[in-house]
Amino acid sequence: MIPVFDGHNDFLLRLLRDPENRETIWLKGEGKGHLDLPRMKAGGFAGGFFAVYIPSPTAHDAPDYEAIMDAPPYDLPLPDLIGAEAAQPVAAAMIGHLMWMERTGTLAICRSVAEIRAAMAAGKIAAILHFEGAEPIGEDLDALHLWHAAGLRSLGPVWSRPTVFGHGVPFRFPGHPDTGPGLTEAGKRLVRECNGLGVMIDLSHLNEAGFNDVAAISDAPLVATHSNAHAITPSTRNLTDRQLAMIAESDGMVGLNFATVFLREDGRKSPFDGWDPVLRHMDHLIGALGEDRVGLGSDFDGATLPADIGDVAGLPRLVGALRVHGYDEPLLRKLAHENWLALLSRTWGG
């Protein structure tokens, strides 16, 4: 079984919502969601980016977004900006859960590629602390240094709603990522400061103008941890061929998102049987980026997945489908984990 290092998961959000049961959820598994330690072991999940995401308040009269996203076209309104004072306690709680997971001896929070390799060799889950949206950081950037000291090594300036740093793409189908203004002046300073600290910048969820700003400012490879090909599924969240060319030119990388809504050509959220949408996106990404710049970015515990993947235990089925599709063993190892580790070496150094 080929080990998998994954570009994105939202497992910490499950612990945030049910902290009293975290031991069962993590160590034993409760039969819910996509991730837990037993299923990770069964699926060959060796590690990945563990996201800190600040949930938006849910209005009592909110529409049924699940139904709306299963009946395109749709254009969902974005939640309001969340300030740092409100976000920081939530981020601290989620990082606390990740540190608890480390204290169980089953996971290691990794700050270098050497630490990732050591954790994998020891049979521990290798975790990168990632912010999906920089809400826990204020415009003065002081908190960036605090979180970096706690282990933060990757962040996206936005999850789709706006932040003080920039603007994300709305959940719209069909749509184009050119949806509004780019980074704010604080956002540009954030990118430069992250470059200096060696914190990876994630372009997933940024709109096209923000993407362009990062590309103009950053001296690091361009990375989208969990995004797909706009040429196949014209969602605002997917990357155009122009964006893919810019990522390739920077020697960056894209992690294939398993979310059905970004895989299906019709933009629907319902699960599907078979592998054709997955294979079409993977072929397109490899064609645009090359075999050394594509990996997996599952969105486990944050999305509806294809039926044949199901959860993390389905990773061997995905690898098997890629093998049957004609991908040889060296390429499968690149896609599963080697490309992510090489990208992090280029980004972090070492």
C-alpha positions in Angstrom: 0.0 0.0 0.0 1.5 3.3 -1.1 1.5 5.9 1.7 -0.6 9.0 1.1 0.3 12.6 2.2 -2.7 14.7 1.7 -3.1 18.4 0.9 -6.2 19.3 3.0 -8.6 18.0 5.7 -11.1 19.5 8.1 -10.8 16.9 10.9 -10.1 19.5 13.6 -13.5 21.1 13.0 -15.1 17.8 14.0 -13.2 17.9 17.3 -14.1 21.5 17.8 -17.8 20.6 17.6 -17.6 17.6 19.9 -14.6 18.1 22.2 -15.9 15.8 24.9 -15.8 12.8 22.6 -12.4 13.5 21.0 -10.8 10.4 22.3 -13.5 8.2 20.7 -13.6 10.3 17.5 -9.8 10.2 17.0 -8.4 7.0 18.6 -11.3 4.6 18.2 -13.5 6.0 15.4 -17.2 6.6 15.7 -18.2 5.6 12.2 -18.9 9.2 11.1 -17.1 11.6 8.9 -14.1 10.7 6.7 -11.2 10.5 9.1 -10.1 8.8 12.3 -6.9 7.0 13.3 -8.1 3.4 12.6 -9.4 4.3 9.1 -6.3 6.3 8.3 -4.1 3.3 9.1 -6.4 1.1 6.9 -6.2 3.6 4.0 -2.5 4.2 4.1 -3.0 7.9 5.1 0.5 8.9 6.3 -0.1 12.6 6.9 -1.2 15.9 5.6 -2.4 19.5 6.1 -4.7 19.8 9.1 -6.8 22.9 8.6 -7.9 25.5 11.2 -11.1 26.9 9.8 -13.2 29.5 11.6 -16.9 28.6 11.1 -19.3 31.4 10.2 -22.4 31.9 12.4 -25.4 30.1 10.9 -28.6 32.1 10.6 -31.8 30.5 11.8 -33.4 31.1 8.4 -30.4 30.0 6.3 -31.4 28.2 3.1 -30.7 24.6 2.4 -27.3 25.0 0.8 -26.9 21.3 0.2 -30.1 21.2 -2.0 -29.1 24.4 -3.8 -25.7 23.1 -4.7 -27.3 19.9 -6.1 -29.4 21.9 -8.5 -27.1 24.2 -10.6 -26.9 27.0 -11.5 -26.3 28.5 -8.1 -24.6 31.5 -6.6 -24.3 31.4 -2.8 -23.9 34.6 -0.8 -20.7 34.8 1.2 -20.7 35.2 5.0 -19.5 38.3 6.6 -15.9 39.0 7.5 -14.8 37.6 10.9 -12.3 39.7 12.9 -9.2 38.4 14.7 -10.6 39.0 18.2 -13.5 36.5 17.4 -11.3 34.1 15.5 -8.3 33.7 17.8 -10.1 31.8 20.6 -11.5 29.3 18.0 -8.1 28.8 16.4 -6.5 28.3 19.8 -9.0 25.6 20.6 -8.5 23.8 17.4 -4.7 23.9 17.7 -5.1 22.6 21.3 -7.0 19.6 19.9 -4.1 19.0 17.4 -1.6 19.2 20.2 -3.7 16.8 22.2 -3.6 14.4 19.3 0.2 14.7 19.3 0.3 13.9 23.0 -1.5 10.6 22.4 1.7 9.5 20.6 -0.2 8.8 17.4 0.6 12.0 15.5 3.4 14.5 15.1 3.1 18.2 14.3 5.8 18.7 11.7 7.7 21.9 10.9 10.2 20.5 8.4 10.3 17.8 5.7 12.8 15.9 7.9 10.2 15.8 10.7 7.5 14.6 8.2 9.8 11.7 7.0 10.6 10.8 10.6 7.0 10.7 11.6 6.1 8.5 8.6 9.0 6.2 9.4 7.8 5.9 13.0 4.2 5.1 12.0 2.8 8.4 13.3 0.5 10.7 11.3 2.6 13.6 10.0 0.5 16.8 10.5 1.1 20.2 9.1 -0.7 23.0 10.9 -2.6 25.0 8.3 -4.9 28.0 8.5 -7.8 27.9 5.9 -8.4 31.6 6.1 -6.2 34.0 8.0 -8.9 35.4 10.3 -6.9 34.6 13.5 -4.2 37.1 12.3 -4.7 40.8 12.7 -3.5 43.5 10.3 -0.4 44.1 12.4 0.7 40.5 11.7 1.9 40.0 15.3 -0.3 36.9 15.7 1.3 35.4 12.6 4.5 35.1 14.7 2.6 33.6 17.6 1.0 31.0 15.5 4.2 30.3 13.7 5.8 29.6 17.1 3.0 27.2 17.7 3.8 25.3 14.5 1.9 27.1 11.7 3.6 26.3 8.4 0.9 26.9 5.8 -2.0 29.3 5.4 -4.5 30.5 2.9 -5.2 34.3 3.2 -8.9 33.5 2.8 -11.5 30.9 2.9 -14.1 32.1 0.4 -15.5 34.9 2.7 -13.5 38.1 2.8 -10.8 38.8 5.3 -8.8 41.9 6.1 -6.2 40.4 3.7 -8.2 39.7 0.6 -11.2 38.2 -1.1 -12.2 34.7 -1.9 -14.4 33.2 -4.6 -18.0 32.6 -3.9 -19.5 29.2 -4.3 -20.9 29.7 -7.8 -21.6 27.3 -10.7 -21.0 28.0 -13.5 -18.6 30.7 -12.8 -15.1 32.1 -13.2 -12.6 32.9 -10.5 -12.4 36.5 -11.6 -14.9 37.7 -9.0 -13.6 40.8 -7.4 -10.6 42.8 -6.0 -7.3 41.2 -5.0 -5.2 41.4 -1.8 -5.4 44.4 0.5 -2.2 46.1 1.5 -2.3 44.1 4.7 -2.6 41.0 2.5 0.5 41.9 0.5 2.4 42.4 3.7 1.1 39.0 4.9 2.5 37.3 1.8 5.9 38.9 2.3 6.0 38.0 6.0 5.1 34.4 5.3 7.9 34.2 2.7 10.3 35.4 5.3 9.1 32.9 7.9 8.8 30.0 5.4 5.1 29.7 5.8 3.5 28.3 2.6 0.8 30.4 0.9 -2.2 28.4 -0.2 -4.1 29.8 -3.2 -7.2 27.6 -2.9 -10.2 29.8 -2.3 -8.5 33.0 -3.4 -10.1 34.8 -6.4 -8.1 35.4 -9.6 -7.0 39.0 -8.6 -5.7 37.7 -5.3 -4.0 34.8 -7.1 -2.3 37.3 -9.4 -1.2 39.4 -6.5 0.4 36.5 -4.7 2.2 35.4 -7.9 3.6 39.0 -8.3 4.8 39.3 -4.7 5.8 35.8 -3.5 9.3 34.4 -4.0 8.0 30.8 -3.2 6.3 28.2 -5.4 2.6 28.8 -6.1 0.5 26.2 -4.4 -3.2 25.3 -4.4 -3.7 22.6 -1.8 -7.2 21.5 -2.8 -8.4 22.7 -6.2 -9.3 21.2 -9.6 -9.4 22.1 -13.3 -11.8 24.9 -14.4 -11.6 23.6 -18.0 -13.5 20.5 -16.9 -15.7 21.8 -14.1 -16.4 25.6 -14.5 -16.7 26.3 -10.8 -15.3 29.5 -9.3 -13.2 27.4 -7.0 -11.3 25.6 -9.8 -8.2 26.8 -11.5 -8.1 28.1 -15.1 -5.4 26.9 -17.5 -3.8 30.3 -17.2 -3.5 29.8 -13.5 -2.2 26.3 -13.9 0.5 27.6 -16.3 1.6 30.2 -13.7 1.8 27.5 -11.0 3.9 25.3 -13.3 6.2 28.2 -14.1 6.8 28.7 -10.4 7.6 25.0 -9.9 4.5 24.9 -7.6 1.8 22.3 -7.1 -1.9 21.5 -7.0 -3.7 18.9 -4.8 -6.7 17.2 -6.5 -9.8 18.0 -4.5 -12.2 15.0 -4.0 -15.3 17.2 -3.5 -18.0 16.1 -5.9 -19.1 19.7 -6.6 -15.6 20.5 -8.0 -15.3 17.2 -9.9 -18.6 16.8 -11.7 -18.9 18.5 -15.0 -22.5 19.4 -14.1 -21.4 21.1 -10.8 -23.8 19.0 -8.7 -23.0 18.0 -5.2 -24.5 14.5 -5.2 -22.0 11.6 -4.9 -21.4 9.6 -8.1 -20.2 6.1 -8.9 -17.1 5.3 -10.9 -13.9 7.2 -11.5 -14.3 9.1 -14.7 -14.5 12.7 -13.3 -11.6 12.0 -11.0 -9.5 10.7 -13.8 -10.4 13.5 -16.2 -9.3 16.1 -13.7 -6.1 14.2 -12.8 -5.2 13.8 -16.5 -5.8 17.6 -17.1 -3.7 18.7 -14.1 -0.8 16.4 -15.0 -1.0 17.6 -18.6 -0.9 21.3 -17.5 1.6 20.9 -14.6 3.7 17.8 -15.3 4.0 14.7 -13.3 6.1 16.4 -10.5 3.6 19.1 -9.6 0.3 17.2 -8.8 -0.8 15.5 -5.6 -3.9 14.8 -3.6 -5.9 17.4 -1.6 -8.9 15.4 -0.4 -10.9 17.9 1.6 -11.8 15.0 3.9 -14.4 16.0 6.5 -15.1 19.1 4.6 -16.9 17.9 1.5 -19.2 15.3 -0.2 -17.0 12.7 -1.8 -17.4 10.3 -4.7 -19.1 7.0 -3.6 -16.1 4.9 -4.6 -13.8 6.8 -2.3 -16.3 7.1 0.5 -13.7 8.0 3.3 -10.0 7.8 4.0 -10.2 4.0 3.9 -11.0 4.3 0.2 -7.6 5.7 -0.7 -6.3 2.3 -1.9 -9.3 2.1 -4.3 -8.4 5.5 -5.7 -4.7 4.5 -6.2 -6.0 1.2 -7.8 -8.2 3.2 -10.2 -5.2 5.4 -11.2 -3.1 2.2 -11.7 -5.8 0.7 -14.0 -6.0 4.0 -15.8 -2.4 3.5 -16.8 -0.3 5.4 -14.2 2.8 3.5 -13.4 4.2 2.9 -9.9 6.8 5.7 -9.9 4.0 8.2 -10.9 1.6 6.8 -8.3 4.2 7.4 -5.6 4.7 10.9 -6.8 1.0 11.6 -6.7 0.5 9.9 -3.3 3.3 11.7 -1.3 6.6 12.3 -3.1 5.5 15.5 -4.9 4.2 17.1 -1.7 7.4 16.4 0.2 9.4 17.8 -2.7 7.2 20.9 -2.9 7.6 21.5 0.8 11.4 21.2 0.5 11.3 23.9 -2.2 9.1 26.1 -0.1 10.5 25.6 3.4 14.1 24.7 2.4 15.9 21.5 3.5 
